[in-house]
Amino acid sequence: MKFKSFKLIKEKFVIFLFLFICQFSSLLAASCEDDIAICRWTEKVSIVKTQNITASAVKLSDKFYVTNKHVVEDNLFVTLFDTKGSFLKAKVLQNNHPADLVILSVDNKNDHNHTISLYEVTKNYNGLRSVAFGIGRQNIRIFPQGNLISIPSSNYKQARIHSTIKNLPGISGGALINKKGLLVGILSSGSGNYNEAIPVDILNEVIKSTNRKKNIYNDRYVNIRICAQAIEIMNKNINQLSQIDLINAENACNLANLKTFYDMLGQIYGNYGDFKKSLLFLKKSSQLDPKSPTSLISLAVAYQFNRDFKNQAIVLKKLIKLIPEDVLVLRMAIQSAAFSDDIDFATKSLSLIKKYNNRAFNQAYSFLKQTFPNI
């Protein structure tokens, strides 16, 4: 089986764009009730569409935007919709930076004198909000406030800012801002209750590494598209792919080398009971981003099903520092402490259960008593 780019009939695509613009522009009338520094970001975030994906893009200047590599895949051009409902054709300026970010240009005259200003790197993560395309409301919206979980070391080029910002399809490429309205990151992905964003210092690196005079054509983008298409099929039914197809897909995903894809592959293989491959891809993700709750939770679950409680305990000790209130993490921690015969870990986990989920304390205590009579 070959993974090919889906092609739409030109006339149907034009009709679709017209209907989308009409629908989108009619939904933008809602007023913003937040502080003006927050509200102005609805004018700086646009919807980006390819033939397969609808996501978000942040305006960097009059001529340049940024979104994720996994959004544009190997498309050379994408369509941007602004808050007025009008649309622009944007050129994808491929780069060789490992981060999941790519610059888009709407400079039809190819005036290379246009510059992109670098962003001030702030350490103020108070009052985090995301501004992005909301698939439910079909417009750019400001999502409810979330809390910071962790920030990455600059040594990890694919590591993200992790927070409790809400996750919905379409937010990839949107803006993560603080309560002062300063950009702190570009939304990338997430799972469940935890959001991921690429920090501004990495965005600045991508801006500096982007050649605006001569486009770089990188096979990595082709592999991003092949990997994404394979993951879509695997999510529906992995048995649709032959063993050769799976090998080719995994090779493409390794060449794409995106944390988001490693997380998804790890979860898919885990759901199908192939914990060896699940652990393989989740470990790759965790190596790229050691403080990712999304990756670490999946890794802990995979170790549990593989009955490797020693390694599960190592992962869970990291998680209880990052997200000590997470019910699933605490439940796994109690079990893992008992099965790995780690009384210190059991005592710590029990104290967190009492603090964050007191209703489950008696049951957890009784369970641990069976292994640790003196606890």
Secondary structure, 3 states (H helix, E strand, C coil): CCCCCCCCCHHHHHHHHHHHHHHHHHCCCCCCCCCHHHHHHHHCEEEEECCCCEEEEEECCCCEEEECHHHHCCCCEEEEECCCCCEEEEEEECCCCCCCCEEEECCCCCCCCCCCCCCCCCCCCCCEEEEEEECCCCEEEECCCECEEECCCCCCCCCCEEECCCCCCCCCCCEEECCCCCEEEEEEEEECCEEEEEEHHHHHHHHHHCCCCCCCCCHHHHHHHHHHHHHHHHHHHHHHCCHHHHHHHHHHHHHHCCHHHHHHHHHHHHHCCCHHHHHHHHHHHHHHCCCCHHHHHHHHHHHHHCCCHHHHHHHHHHHHHHCCCCHHHHHHHHHHHHHCCCHHHHHHHHHHHHHHCHHHHHHHHHHHHHHCCCC
